[in-house]
Amino acid sequence: METSEVKRIIEAGIDGCETTVTADGSKYTAIVVSDEFEGKSMVAEQKMVYVLMNEHILSGAIHALTIKAYTKAEWLAHNG
């Protein structure tokens, strides 16, 4: 599965998010930045992304998915 396809699926499923996806074989890392995460626990944020990718995980197209989820303010603080 191409990283661009993973990015497209996540961005289509979470309003106004910006996503960066990298891969090492079938192990993917997604950095997802969205204000939809405001007030949510880390587990809830990750579930929002996993539900979008679950069929691809179950099919084996994605072996592992690491999710790093941030609100826009958290992302700016983390990188700024």
N, C-alpha and C positions, 0 to 999 in steps of 0.2 A: 504494500500500500504506500503510495507516495505521500510525503509530508504535506504537500499542497492540498491533497484530498482531506487529510486529517484536519488541517487548518480550516478548510472550507466548511466541513461538517460542524466544527465547533463554533465558528463565527456565524453560521446560519442558525444555530440553536440557542445562542446567548446574545440577546440584544446589545448592540453597541460595543462588543468586545473586540479586542485586538489580541491576536494569537500568534505566537512563534512556535514552530514545531521543528524538532530535530530528531534524527533517528540514527541508531546504531544497529543495523540489521532490522529485526522486527521489534526492537525495544525503542520506544518513543518517549520523548519528553515534550510536554506542552506547557508553555508559559502563557497563561490566560489572564488578561487584564480587563476588568469590567466593573462598573459600579453596581451591577446586578449582585455582586458579592457583598455589598454593604450590609453589615449587621449579621452576617451568616458565619457559622463556625467553619473551621477548616474542613471538617468532614462534610458539611452541607455543600461547601463550594466544590469539593472534589466529586461529590455525587452528581452535581449539576453537569459536570463534564463527562463522567463515566456513563451516565444514562444515554448520552449522545453517541458514545463510542462502543457501547456494550455489544452490539451485534458483531462488530469487527473483532472484538476481543474473543467472543465466543466462537467465532469462525476460525480463529487462529491467525487471521491477517495481522493482528497486533498481538505480540506475545506479552509485552509489558508496557504499561503507560504510566509515566510519572507526571503528576500534575502539580504545577506551581501556580496557584491562583492568588491574584491581588486585586484590590480596588485600585482605581487610578491614583488616589492619594498614597496608598501603600507602595505602589510601584515607583512613584516619584520619590518618596522617602527612601526606598530601597536603592534607587539608582541615581540619587541626586545630590 
